[in-house]
Amino acid sequence: MLSKHNPQLNKNGELIHLLTTEGLPRDILNQVLDTASNFVSVGNREVKKVPLLRGKSVFNLFFENSTRTRTTFEIAAKRLSADVINLDIAKSSSSKGETLLDTVANLSAMAADIFVVRHSESGAPYLIAKHVAPHVHVVNAGDGRHAHPTQGLLDMYTIRHFKKDFTQLSVAIVGDVLHSRVARSDIHALTTLGCPDVRVVGPKTLVPSDLAPMGVRVCHTLQEGIKGCDVVIMLRMQNERMSGALLPSSQEFFKSFGLTPQTLQWAKPDAIVMHPGPINRGVEIESAVVDGGHSVILSQVTFGIAVRMAAMSIVAGNNA
């Protein structure tokens, strides 16, 4: 039985699908982060496995390409001892005219337990979650411009690891906010976790006008946006999702909003720099910052595996 108010939760308020950070209670977000902290050390063991999903089948349904996200989900599922099936859906069923729900119904008949879904259409993971059997769980690995909850949660884990307390932080999210599902997932999670100062920074063409109700401050210069910040999250330029002339050129963007060792000095001296990847060096961020002492980008990748392990183990442990 699903919660009427949130399709991700059962009637007891437990997480059974992870579709978005929006509307998730703070205790659920903290449950994922706390569980992930128990999994970080698994990567350092000689045998990098725990038996929590032994006998379960995880199907990676990637209707949109992403080698990095798919690989981290695959590693996470294997570390939980699950059987993992990777499907290149774009080249198979959808090209034969099979609908999304037909594909899922056929795979469900193969005894799937968890679907990890990435899709170019916003809302596709919700549609799947509505139609799967009660024992099947859906984790959203990115849908359209809408949400990327595991990226949002791994960002929260990274911030908590380095900065401890959300309630004292200033966080700036810089770049192509308009097309970024990561930005939305981060904003919802940050505000729920009590971050008092969330700023979105970018040119007017790449920052939506409807963000104020989400509790964020909109800045159109980099200096204003990152001044005195504890955390700077640089977003990837979403060239594949852009339509029309939203930017004169990537060089112009870098001139105004690119993060360099010089512009980073506007942030706090101990600020951390994050990026969801893949990085366009010299477009959003200079190599000297990516590889410098403020960067925690590689830590994000490491923590991402633990966070995805946490998400899958939690949903699989709860019944609809």
Backbone as numpy.savetxt, mean C-alpha at the origin, in Angstrom:
# Nx Ny Nz CAx CAy CAz Cx Cy Cz
-20.96 -13.92 8.05 -21.81 -12.72 8.05 -20.92 -11.46 8.05
-21.05 -10.62 7.00 -20.26 -9.40 6.91 -20.89 -8.29 7.73
-20.02 -7.38 8.20 -20.52 -6.17 8.86 -21.26 -5.33 7.83
-22.42 -4.76 8.22 -23.18 -3.92 7.29 -22.40 -2.66 6.94
-21.60 -2.20 7.88 -20.95 -0.90 7.70 -19.60 -1.03 6.99
-18.96 -2.15 7.10 -17.64 -2.29 6.51 -17.47 -3.71 5.97
-17.41 -3.86 4.65 -17.34 -5.21 4.05 -16.06 -5.97 4.39
-15.11 -5.28 5.03 -13.85 -5.95 5.39 -13.94 -6.69 6.71
-14.98 -6.39 7.49 -15.07 -6.92 8.85 -16.25 -7.87 8.97
-16.13 -8.88 9.84 -17.29 -9.71 10.14 -18.10 -9.07 11.26
-19.18 -9.74 11.67 -20.08 -9.12 12.65 -19.41 -8.90 14.01
-18.30 -9.59 14.24 -17.55 -9.38 15.49 -16.49 -8.29 15.37
-16.46 -7.63 14.20 -15.48 -6.57 13.99 -14.08 -7.08 13.68
-13.97 -8.34 13.23 -12.66 -8.92 12.89 -12.41 -8.78 11.39
-11.14 -8.65 11.04 -10.75 -8.45 9.64 -10.85 -9.77 8.87
-11.66 -9.77 7.81 -11.75 -10.99 6.98 -11.32 -10.74 5.53
-11.33 -9.46 5.10 -10.76 -9.06 3.82 -9.98 -7.78 4.09
-8.91 -7.55 3.35 -8.21 -6.27 3.44 -8.34 -5.58 2.09
-9.27 -4.60 2.05 -9.60 -3.94 0.78 -9.12 -2.50 0.73
-9.08 -1.83 1.88 -8.68 -0.43 1.95 -8.35 -0.10 3.41
-7.54 0.95 3.61 -7.32 1.43 4.98 -8.46 2.35 5.41
-9.25 2.82 4.46 -10.33 3.75 4.79 -11.39 3.06 5.64
-11.73 3.66 6.77 -12.78 3.11 7.61 -12.34 1.98 8.52
-11.08 1.55 8.43 -10.62 0.51 9.36 -10.35 1.14 10.73
-10.84 0.53 11.80 -10.60 1.09 13.14 -9.12 1.06 13.50
-8.73 1.95 14.40 -7.33 2.05 14.80 -6.83 0.72 15.37
-7.70 0.01 16.12 -7.21 -1.24 16.73 -6.90 -2.30 15.68
-7.61 -2.28 14.55 -7.31 -3.23 13.48 -5.98 -2.87 12.81
-5.77 -1.57 12.55 -4.50 -1.15 11.97 -3.35 -1.55 12.89
-3.51 -1.31 14.18 -2.46 -1.67 15.14 -2.28 -3.19 15.24
-3.37 -3.94 15.08 -3.26 -5.41 15.10 -2.34 -5.88 13.95
-2.53 -5.29 12.75 -1.68 -5.67 11.62 -0.22 -5.29 11.89
-0.01 -4.07 12.41 1.36 -3.60 12.66 2.03 -4.43 13.76
1.28 -4.74 14.81 1.85 -5.53 15.91 2.17 -6.96 15.45
1.28 -7.53 14.63 1.51 -8.88 14.12 2.73 -8.89 13.20
2.85 -7.86 12.39 3.99 -7.77 11.48 5.31 -7.73 12.24
5.31 -7.07 13.39 6.57 -6.97 14.15 7.06 -8.35 14.60
6.12 -9.28 14.77 6.51 -10.65 15.13 7.10 -11.41 13.94
6.79 -10.93 12.73 7.25 -11.64 11.52 8.55 -11.10 10.94
8.96 -9.89 11.34 10.15 -9.28 10.74 11.37 -10.18 10.90
11.47 -10.82 12.07 12.66 -11.64 12.34 12.68 -12.95 11.56
11.54 -13.35 10.97 11.50 -14.62 10.23 12.50 -14.60 9.08
12.68 -13.42 8.47 13.60 -13.29 7.36 15.05 -13.51 7.75
15.35 -13.45 9.04 16.74 -13.64 9.49 17.03 -15.08 9.93
15.99 -15.93 9.93 16.19 -17.31 10.39 16.83 -18.15 9.30
17.39 -19.27 9.74 17.95 -20.20 8.75 16.81 -20.80 7.93
15.73 -21.21 8.60 14.53 -21.68 7.90 13.50 -20.57 7.99
13.25 -19.91 6.86 12.43 -18.70 6.85 10.95 -19.05 6.70
10.43 -19.85 7.63 9.03 -20.28 7.51 8.38 -20.40 8.87
7.08 -20.07 8.89 6.22 -20.38 10.04 5.01 -21.13 9.48
4.36 -21.98 10.28 3.36 -22.89 9.70 1.93 -22.36 9.65
1.73 -21.05 9.79 0.37 -20.53 10.01 -0.60 -20.79 8.86
-0.11 -20.82 7.63 -1.02 -21.06 6.49 -0.71 -22.39 5.79
-0.15 -23.33 6.55 0.13 -24.64 5.95 -1.18 -25.28 5.49
-1.17 -25.78 4.26 -2.38 -26.40 3.71 -3.34 -25.43 3.05
-3.06 -24.13 3.14 -3.91 -23.12 2.50 -3.35 -22.77 1.13
-4.23 -22.34 0.23 -3.82 -21.95 -1.13 -4.04 -20.45 -1.32
-2.96 -19.76 -1.71 -3.03 -18.32 -1.99 -2.89 -18.14 -3.50
-3.89 -17.51 -4.11 -3.86 -17.25 -5.55 -3.54 -15.78 -5.78
-2.42 -15.51 -6.44 -2.08 -14.14 -6.82 -2.76 -13.82 -8.16
-3.79 -12.98 -8.12 -4.52 -12.60 -9.34 -4.11 -11.20 -9.74
-3.16 -11.10 -10.62 -2.67 -9.79 -11.03 -3.16 -9.48 -12.44
-4.24 -8.68 -12.49 -4.80 -8.25 -13.77 -4.00 -7.06 -14.30
-3.11 -6.54 -13.47 -2.25 -5.41 -13.84 -0.84 -5.80 -13.40
0.13 -5.49 -14.21 1.50 -5.93 -13.91 2.07 -5.24 -12.67
2.82 -6.00 -11.90 3.64 -5.44 -10.82 4.51 -6.56 -10.28
5.68 -6.67 -10.82 6.58 -7.75 -10.40 6.92 -7.64 -8.93
7.16 -6.40 -8.46 7.65 -6.21 -7.10 6.59 -6.56 -6.06
5.37 -6.04 -6.26 4.30 -6.33 -5.29 3.96 -7.82 -5.31
3.88 -8.40 -6.50 3.54 -9.82 -6.60 4.61 -10.67 -5.92
5.87 -10.30 -6.13 6.97 -11.07 -5.54 6.92 -11.01 -4.02
6.64 -9.82 -3.45 6.62 -9.73 -1.99 5.43 -10.49 -1.41
4.29 -10.48 -2.11 3.16 -11.30 -1.66 3.50 -12.79 -1.74
4.19 -13.17 -2.80 4.57 -14.59 -2.97 5.53 -15.02 -1.86
6.53 -14.19 -1.58 7.47 -14.50 -0.50 6.74 -14.59 0.84
5.84 -13.62 1.08 5.09 -13.59 2.34 4.25 -14.86 2.51
3.55 -15.26 1.46 2.69 -16.46 1.54 3.54 -17.72 1.76
4.68 -17.79 1.08 5.54 -18.97 1.23 6.16 -19.03 2.63
6.47 -17.88 3.19 7.00 -17.87 4.56 5.95 -18.30 5.58
4.67 -18.15 5.19 3.58 -18.63 6.05 3.25 -20.10 5.75
4.04 -20.73 4.87 3.89 -22.15 4.47 2.67 -22.42 3.60
2.14 -21.38 2.94 1.00 -21.58 2.03 1.48 -22.11 0.69
0.55 -22.73 -0.04 0.80 -23.05 -1.45 0.43 -21.80 -2.26
1.32 -21.37 -3.14 1.12 -20.12 -3.88 0.96 -20.42 -5.36
-0.10 -19.85 -5.95 -0.34 -20.00 -7.38 -0.35 -18.61 -7.99
0.59 -18.34 -8.89 0.65 -17.05 -9.58 -0.05 -17.17 -10.93
-0.99 -16.28 -11.19 -1.72 -16.34 -12.45 -1.55 -15.05 -13.22
-1.09 -15.16 -14.44 -0.97 -13.99 -15.31 -2.30 -13.83 -16.02
-3.25 -13.25 -15.31 -4.64 -13.20 -15.79 -4.75 -12.40 -17.08
-3.94 -11.33 -17.18 -4.05 -10.45 -18.35 -3.85 -11.24 -19.64
-3.06 -12.30 -19.58 -2.77 -13.07 -20.80 -3.65 -14.30 -20.93
-4.47 -14.56 -19.92 -5.25 -15.81 -20.00 -6.75 -15.54 -20.07
-7.45 -15.70 -18.93 -8.91 -15.75 -18.99 -9.55 -14.48 -19.53
-9.06 -13.29 -19.11 -9.75 -12.08 -19.54 -9.60 -11.87 -21.05
-8.50 -12.37 -21.63 -8.33 -12.22 -23.08 -9.23 -13.19 -23.84
-9.75 -14.20 -23.12 -10.69 -15.13 -23.77 -12.14 -14.66 -23.58
-12.31 -13.49 -22.96 -13.66 -12.97 -22.76 -14.31 -13.44 -21.48
-13.57 -14.09 -20.61 -14.14 -14.56 -19.35 -14.27 -13.38 -18.39
-15.39 -13.26 -17.71 -15.58 -12.13 -16.81 -14.78 -12.34 -15.53
-14.62 -11.26 -14.80 -13.89 -11.29 -13.54 -14.49 -12.33 -12.59
-15.81 -12.31 -12.46 -16.46 -13.23 -11.51 -16.41 -14.68 -12.00
-16.45 -14.89 -13.32 -16.27 -16.25 -13.85 -14.89 -16.78 -13.48
-13.89 -15.92 -13.67 -12.51 -16.32 -13.34 -12.42 -16.72 -11.88
-12.98 -15.89 -11.01 -12.90 -16.15 -9.56 -13.68 -17.41 -9.20
-14.84 -17.60 -9.82 -15.65 -18.80 -9.53 -14.88 -20.07 -9.91
-14.21 -20.04 -11.06 -13.44 -21.21 -11.49 -12.28 -21.49 -10.55
-11.60 -20.41 -10.12 -10.46 -20.60 -9.21 -10.94 -21.03 -7.82
-12.09 -20.54 -7.41 -12.66 -20.96 -6.12 -12.93 -22.47 -6.13
-13.32 -22.96 -7.31 -13.58 -24.40 -7.44 -12.30 -25.22 -7.30
-11.15 -24.53 -7.39 -9.86 -25.21 -7.19 -9.40 -25.08 -5.74
-10.33 -24.76 -4.85 -10.07 -24.70 -3.40 -9.11 -23.57 -3.01
-9.36 -22.38 -3.55 -8.59 -21.20 -3.13 -9.03 -20.79 -1.72
-8.08 -20.32 -0.93 -8.39 -19.80 0.41 -8.23 -18.28 0.47
-7.22 -17.75 -0.24 -6.99 -16.30 -0.26 -6.73 -15.89 -1.71
-7.42 -14.82 -2.12 -7.13 -14.18 -3.40 -6.40 -12.87 -3.12
-5.22 -12.71 -3.68 -4.52 -11.42 -3.66 -4.77 -10.79 -5.03
-5.45 -9.65 -5.05 -5.97 -9.11 -6.31 -5.37 -7.74 -6.61
-4.83 -7.60 -7.81 -4.41 -6.29 -8.31 -5.15 -6.06 -9.62
-5.77 -4.89 -9.74 -6.62 -4.64 -10.91 -6.59 -3.16 -11.26
-6.66 -2.87 -12.55 -6.62 -1.46 -12.98 -7.93 -0.73 -12.71
-9.01 -1.48 -12.46 -10.32 -0.86 -12.18 -10.53 -0.72 -10.68
-10.85 0.50 -10.25 -11.17 0.72 -8.84 -12.39 -0.10 -8.46
-12.33 -0.77 -7.32 -13.49 -1.52 -6.83 -13.50 -2.99 -7.19
-12.60 -3.45 -8.05 -12.60 -4.86 -8.45 -12.45 -5.81 -7.25
-11.54 -5.54 -6.30 -11.42 -6.45 -5.15 -12.70 -6.50 -4.29
-13.43 -5.37 -4.23 -14.70 -5.36 -3.49 -15.71 -6.30 -4.15
-15.78 -6.21 -5.46 -16.71 -7.06 -6.21 -16.41 -8.54 -5.94
-15.13 -8.88 -5.97 -14.73 -10.27 -5.71 -15.09 -10.66 -4.27
-14.79 -9.79 -3.31 -15.08 -10.09 -1.89 -16.56 -10.34 -1.65
-17.40 -9.64 -2.42 -18.86 -9.81 -2.27 -19.33 -11.17 -2.75
-18.58 -11.78 -3.66 -19.08 -12.99 -4.32 -18.33 -14.27 -3.94
-17.31 -14.17 -3.09 -16.60 -15.40 -2.72 -17.34 -16.11 -1.58
-17.02 -17.38 -1.41 -17.60 -18.17 -0.31 -17.12 -17.62 1.03
-17.86 -17.91 2.12 -17.53 -17.33 3.43 -16.12 -17.65 3.93
-15.53 -18.77 3.49 -14.21 -19.14 4.00 -13.08 -18.56 3.15
-13.41 -17.83 2.08 -12.39 -17.28 1.16 -12.16 -15.81 1.50
-10.90 -15.40 1.46 -10.53 -14.04 1.86 -9.87 -13.32 0.68
-10.07 -12.00 0.64 -9.53 -11.18 -0.45 -8.62 -10.11 0.12
-7.42 -9.99 -0.45 -6.49 -8.93 -0.08 -6.25 -8.08 -1.32
-6.49 -6.79 -1.21 -6.31 -5.86 -2.32 -4.84 -5.50 -2.47
-4.27 -5.81 -3.63 -2.87 -5.45 -3.91 -2.78 -4.23 -4.81
-3.85 -3.43 -4.83 -3.89 -2.20 -5.62 -5.03 -2.25 -6.63
-5.97 -1.27 -6.52 -7.06 -1.22 -7.50 -7.21 0.21 -8.03
-6.92 0.34 -9.32 -7.07 1.63 -10.00 -6.37 2.74 -9.26
-7.08 3.87 -9.11 -6.55 4.99 -8.32 -7.04 4.91 -6.88
-7.70 3.84 -6.52 -8.46 3.83 -5.28 -7.65 3.52 -4.03
-7.04 2.34 -3.94 -6.41 1.93 -2.67 -5.28 0.95 -2.90
-4.35 0.97 -1.97 -3.25 -0.01 -1.95 -2.94 -0.24 -0.46
-3.84 -0.98 0.22 -3.77 -1.00 1.69 -2.51 -1.62 2.28
-1.94 -2.66 1.63 -0.73 -3.23 2.23 0.45 -2.29 2.09
0.48 -1.49 1.01 1.53 -0.47 0.90 1.33 0.59 1.98
0.07 1.00 2.18 -0.20 1.96 3.24 0.21 1.44 4.61
-0.05 0.18 4.86 0.29 -0.40 6.17 1.79 -0.60 6.33
2.48 -0.96 5.25 3.93 -1.10 5.39 4.57 0.28 5.58
3.96 1.31 4.98 4.43 2.67 5.24 4.23 3.04 6.71
3.07 2.67 7.27 2.81 2.96 8.69 3.79 2.19 9.58
4.06 0.95 9.20 5.02 0.15 9.99 6.39 0.83 9.99
6.80 1.29 8.81 8.11 1.94 8.68 8.18 3.21 9.53
7.11 4.02 9.45 7.08 5.26 10.24 7.12 4.93 11.72
6.32 3.96 12.14 6.28 3.61 13.57 7.64 3.06 14.03
8.30 2.29 13.17 9.60 1.72 13.52 10.63 2.82 13.79
10.64 3.84 12.94 11.68 4.87 13.06 11.26 6.05 13.94
9.95 6.31 14.06 9.50 7.51 14.76 8.64 7.23 16.00
8.28 5.98 16.21 7.58 5.51 17.42 6.13 6.00 17.56
5.94 7.32 17.68 4.62 7.83 18.09 4.01 8.69 16.99
2.88 8.27 16.42 2.23 9.02 15.35 1.69 10.37 15.83
1.36 10.48 17.10 0.61 11.66 17.57 1.45 12.92 17.66
2.75 12.82 17.37 3.62 14.00 17.42 4.18 14.36 16.04
3.72 13.70 14.99 4.45 13.78 13.70 3.84 14.75 12.69
4.73 15.28 11.86 4.33 15.97 10.63 4.81 15.12 9.47
3.87 14.77 8.58 4.17 13.88 7.45 3.77 14.58 6.16
4.69 14.63 5.19 4.40 15.22 3.88 4.39 14.14 2.82
3.36 14.14 1.99 3.24 13.21 0.86 3.37 14.05 -0.40
4.42 13.79 -1.19 4.82 14.72 -2.25 4.73 14.07 -3.62
4.08 14.79 -4.57 4.14 14.33 -5.96 2.78 14.18 -6.59
2.62 13.10 -7.35 1.41 12.86 -8.14 0.33 12.23 -7.26
-0.26 13.06 -6.41 -1.28 12.57 -5.47 -2.55 12.17 -6.22
-2.84 12.88 -7.30 -4.08 12.66 -8.06 -4.24 11.21 -8.50
-3.16 10.60 -8.97 -3.24 9.24 -9.51 -2.81 8.18 -8.51
-2.50 8.57 -7.28 -1.82 7.66 -6.35 -2.77 6.99 -5.37
-2.94 5.68 -5.52 -3.71 4.91 -4.52 -2.91 4.78 -3.23
-1.57 4.85 -3.33 -0.74 4.81 -2.13 -1.01 6.03 -1.26
-1.10 7.21 -1.88 -1.36 8.44 -1.12 -2.66 8.33 -0.34
-3.71 7.83 -1.00 -5.00 7.71 -0.30 -4.90 6.73 0.86
-4.26 5.61 0.63 -4.14 4.61 1.71 -3.32 5.17 2.87
-2.26 5.91 2.56 -1.44 6.52 3.61 -2.22 7.56 4.40
-2.97 8.41 3.68 -3.72 9.49 4.36 -4.74 8.90 5.34
-5.51 7.92 4.88 -6.52 7.31 5.77 -5.87 6.67 6.99
-4.76 5.96 6.78 -4.09 5.28 7.90 -3.47 6.30 8.86
-2.81 7.31 8.33 -2.16 8.31 9.19 -3.17 9.04 10.07
-4.29 9.46 9.47 -5.28 10.20 10.27 -5.93 9.29 11.31
-6.18 8.04 10.95 -6.77 7.10 11.92 -5.81 6.83 13.07
-4.52 6.77 12.78 -3.51 6.49 13.82 -3.14 7.73 14.63
-3.79 8.85 14.33 -3.64 10.03 15.19 -2.57 11.02 14.77
-2.08 10.93 13.52 -1.07 11.88 13.07 -1.72 13.26 12.92
-1.22 14.28 13.63 -1.91 15.58 13.66 -1.64 16.48 12.46
-0.60 16.20 11.68 -0.21 17.11 10.60 0.17 16.30 9.37
-0.82 16.12 8.47 -0.58 15.41 7.21 -0.69 16.43 6.09
0.33 16.51 5.27 0.33 17.48 4.16 0.46 16.74 2.83
-0.26 17.21 1.83 -0.04 16.71 0.47 0.56 17.86 -0.34
1.56 17.52 -1.13 2.39 18.54 -1.77 2.53 18.22 -3.25
2.22 19.19 -4.09 2.40 18.97 -5.52 1.79 20.11 -6.31
1.99 20.10 -7.64 1.36 21.12 -8.48 -0.16 20.97 -8.47
-0.86 22.06 -8.76 -2.34 22.03 -8.69 -2.93 20.97 -9.60
-2.27 20.69 -10.72 -2.81 19.70 -11.66 -2.71 18.26 -11.13
-1.85 18.03 -10.11 -1.64 16.67 -9.61 -2.11 16.47 -8.17
-2.82 17.46 -7.63 -3.37 17.32 -6.27 -4.88 17.52 -6.35
-5.68 16.53 -5.98 -7.14 16.69 -6.05 -7.61 17.82 -5.15
-8.73 18.41 -5.53 -9.24 19.56 -4.76 -10.09 19.12 -3.56
-10.38 17.82 -3.47 -11.34 17.36 -2.44 -10.66 16.72 -1.23
-9.40 17.09 -0.96 -8.67 16.40 0.11 -8.89 17.00 1.50
-9.32 18.25 1.57 -9.46 18.89 2.88 -10.35 18.10 3.84
-11.48 17.53 3.38 -12.31 16.74 4.31 -11.59 15.52 4.88
-10.51 15.08 4.25 -9.75 13.94 4.76 -8.80 14.36 5.87
-8.79 15.66 6.19 -7.97 16.12 7.31 -6.53 16.38 6.95
-6.29 16.79 5.69 -4.92 17.07 5.26 -4.78 18.53 4.84
-3.54 18.98 4.85 -3.23 20.34 4.40 -2.64 20.25 3.00
-3.13 21.04 2.08 -2.64 21.01 0.70 -1.61 22.13 0.51
-0.44 21.77 -0.01 0.64 22.74 -0.26 1.07 22.64 -1.72
1.30 23.79 -2.34 1.70 23.79 -3.75 3.14 24.23 -3.97
3.91 24.34 -2.88 5.37 24.50 -3.04 6.06 23.48 -2.14
7.21 23.01 -2.59 7.92 21.98 -1.83 8.39 22.53 -0.49
8.84 23.78 -0.48 9.37 24.34 0.77 8.29 24.39 1.85
7.11 24.89 1.47 6.01 24.94 2.44 5.61 23.52 2.86
5.61 22.61 1.88 5.12 21.27 2.12 5.97 20.43 3.06
7.30 20.56 2.95 8.14 19.68 3.78 8.82 20.41 4.93
8.56 21.71 5.07 9.24 22.48 6.12 8.92 21.90 7.50
9.97 21.52 8.23 9.78 21.02 9.59 9.16 19.64 9.68
9.15 18.89 8.56 8.51 17.56 8.56 9.43 16.50 9.16
8.77 15.51 9.80 9.49 14.34 10.34 9.63 13.25 9.29
8.65 13.19 8.37 8.59 12.12 7.38 8.25 12.74 6.03
9.02 12.39 5.00 8.73 12.84 3.63 8.51 11.59 2.78
7.28 11.43 2.28 6.95 10.29 1.41 6.88 10.82 -0.02
7.83 10.40 -0.84 7.84 10.79 -2.25 7.05 9.76 -3.06
6.19 10.23 -3.94 5.38 9.33 -4.76 5.99 9.18 -6.14
5.75 8.04 -6.75 6.21 7.81 -8.12 5.32 8.58 -9.09
5.93 9.16 -10.13 5.14 9.78 -11.18 4.39 8.69 -11.93
3.07 8.79 -11.95 2.23 7.71 -12.49 1.99 7.94 -13.99
3.05 7.85 -14.76 2.92 8.17 -16.19 1.85 7.32 -16.88
1.75 6.06 -16.46 0.79 5.16 -17.13 -0.66 5.50 -16.80
-0.89 6.28 -15.73 -2.27 6.64 -15.40 -2.60 8.09 -15.74
-1.64 8.79 -16.33 -1.87 10.19 -16.66 -2.54 10.30 -18.03
-3.46 11.28 -18.14 -4.03 11.57 -19.46 -4.00 13.07 -19.63
-3.61 13.51 -20.81 -3.56 14.96 -21.04 -2.31 15.59 -20.47
-2.22 16.88 -20.67 -1.01 17.62 -20.31 -1.12 18.14 -18.88
-0.91 17.23 -17.90 -0.98 17.63 -16.49 0.33 18.25 -16.03
1.39 17.99 -16.79 2.73 18.51 -16.45 3.41 18.97 -17.72
4.14 20.08 -17.67 4.92 20.47 -18.85 5.95 19.40 -19.20
6.67 18.90 -18.19 7.65 17.83 -18.42 8.12 17.32 -17.07
8.74 16.12 -17.09 9.27 15.59 -15.84 10.41 16.45 -15.31
11.14 17.09 -16.23 12.23 17.98 -15.79 11.67 19.17 -15.02
10.55 19.71 -15.52 9.92 20.84 -14.83 9.44 20.42 -13.45
8.89 19.20 -13.37 8.43 18.71 -12.07 9.60 18.62 -11.10
10.70 18.05 -11.57 11.86 17.88 -10.69 12.39 19.23 -10.21
12.37 20.21 -11.10 12.86 21.54 -10.73 12.07 22.12 -9.57
10.76 21.89 -9.57 9.90 22.47 -8.53 9.68 21.56 -7.33
9.61 20.24 -7.56 9.20 19.33 -6.48 10.16 18.17 -6.24
11.25 18.10 -6.98 12.19 17.00 -6.79 12.91 17.12 -5.45
13.11 15.97 -4.82 13.78 15.97 -3.52 15.28 15.77 -3.74
16.05 16.76 -3.29 17.50 16.74 -3.42 18.10 16.94 -2.02
19.40 16.70 -1.85 20.00 16.97 -0.54 19.76 18.41 -0.08
19.69 19.34 -1.04 19.48 20.74 -0.69 18.04 20.99 -0.21
17.05 20.50 -0.98 15.65 20.76 -0.59 15.28 19.97 0.67
15.92 18.82 0.88 15.62 18.02 2.08 15.98 18.76 3.36
16.86 19.75 3.25 17.24 20.52 4.44 16.07 21.32 5.02
15.01 21.51 4.24 13.82 22.19 4.78 13.10 21.32 5.81
13.25 20.01 5.69 12.63 19.09 6.66 13.47 19.07 7.94
13.01 18.34 8.95 13.77 18.24 10.20 15.10 17.52 9.95
16.11 17.80 10.77 17.42 17.17 10.57 17.38 15.64 10.64
16.42 15.10 11.40 16.34 13.63 11.51 15.17 13.06 10.71
14.73 13.80 9.69 13.60 13.34 8.87 13.96 12.06 8.14
12.95 11.19 7.95 13.16 10.00 7.12 12.48 10.23 5.76
13.07 9.63 4.73 12.56 9.75 3.37 12.07 8.37 2.92
10.83 8.34 2.39 10.22 7.09 1.95 9.79 7.20 0.50
9.59 6.05 -0.14 9.13 6.01 -1.54 8.54 4.63 -1.76
7.32 4.55 -2.35 6.71 3.22 -2.54 7.35 2.40 -3.65
8.16 3.05 -4.52 8.82 2.34 -5.60 7.84 1.98 -6.72
8.32 1.60 -7.88 9.72 1.76 -8.28 10.08 3.24 -8.41
11.34 3.55 -8.15 11.80 4.94 -8.09 12.20 5.42 -9.48
11.76 6.63 -9.83 12.28 7.31 -11.01 13.36 8.28 -10.54
14.60 7.82 -10.55 15.69 8.69 -10.07 15.82 9.90 -11.00
15.95 11.07 -10.38 16.07 12.29 -11.17 14.75 12.84 -11.66
13.64 12.18 -11.32 12.31 12.71 -11.65 11.61 13.16 -10.37
11.47 12.24 -9.40 10.89 12.64 -8.10 11.98 12.92 -7.08
13.10 12.24 -7.22 14.06 12.20 -6.13 15.46 11.96 -6.70
16.43 12.64 -6.14 17.81 12.52 -6.61 18.46 11.27 -6.00
19.34 10.66 -6.76 20.01 9.43 -6.28 20.71 9.65 -4.93
21.27 10.84 -4.74 21.98 11.12 -3.49 21.06 11.01 -2.28
19.76 11.27 -2.47 18.79 11.13 -1.37 18.36 9.67 -1.23
18.12 9.01 -2.38 17.71 7.59 -2.35 18.74 6.76 -1.59
20.01 7.04 -1.85 21.09 6.23 -1.27 21.68 6.86 -0.01
21.09 7.96 0.45 21.66 8.70 1.58 21.16 8.24 2.93
21.63 8.92 3.96 21.37 8.51 5.35 19.94 8.72 5.82
19.17 9.59 5.13 17.77 9.82 5.54 16.82 8.78 4.95
17.29 8.07 3.91 16.41 7.15 3.19 16.15 5.86 3.97
14.88 5.47 4.05 14.50 4.18 4.66 13.77 3.31 3.63
14.06 3.57 2.35 13.32 2.93 1.26 13.54 1.42 1.25
14.76 0.97 1.49 14.99 -0.48 1.51 14.36 -1.13 2.74
14.30 -0.40 3.86 13.58 -0.92 5.04 12.11 -1.13 4.72
11.52 -0.22 3.93 10.12 -0.39 3.53 9.91 -1.73 2.83
10.84 -2.08 1.94 10.71 -3.35 1.20 10.76 -4.54 2.16
11.73 -4.51 3.08 11.86 -5.59 4.07 10.60 -5.70 4.93
10.14 -4.56 5.43 8.95 -4.56 6.30 7.70 -4.96 5.52
7.71 -4.70 4.20 6.54 -5.03 3.38 6.23 -6.52 3.40
7.25 -7.35 3.43 7.01 -8.79 3.48 6.33 -9.16 4.80
6.83 -8.62 5.90 6.25 -8.92 7.21 4.81 -8.42 7.32
4.54 -7.24 6.76 3.18 -6.67 6.81 2.22 -7.52 5.98
2.67 -7.99 4.83 1.81 -8.84 4.00 1.60 -10.21 4.65
2.61 -10.71 5.33 2.42 -11.93 6.13 1.35 -11.70 7.20
1.43 -10.55 7.87 0.48 -10.24 8.93 -0.94 -10.16 8.38
-1.11 -9.45 7.27 -2.44 -9.28 6.68 -3.06 -10.62 6.31
-2.28 -11.47 5.64 -2.84 -12.76 5.20 -3.12 -13.68 6.38
-2.23 -13.68 7.38 -2.45 -14.58 8.52 -3.66 -14.13 9.33
-3.89 -12.80 9.44 -5.03 -12.31 10.22 -6.35 -12.63 9.51
-6.46 -12.32 8.20 -7.74 -12.58 7.53 -8.04 -14.07 7.50
-6.99 -14.88 7.30 -7.22 -16.33 7.22 -7.64 -16.93 8.55
-7.34 -16.23 9.63 -7.68 -16.74 10.95 -9.09 -16.38 11.42
-9.79 -15.58 10.62 -11.14 -15.12 11.01 -12.18 -15.67 10.04
-13.34 -15.99 10.56 -14.43 -16.51 9.72 -15.47 -15.44 9.45
-16.05 -15.51 8.25 -17.11 -14.56 7.91 -18.33 -14.79 8.78
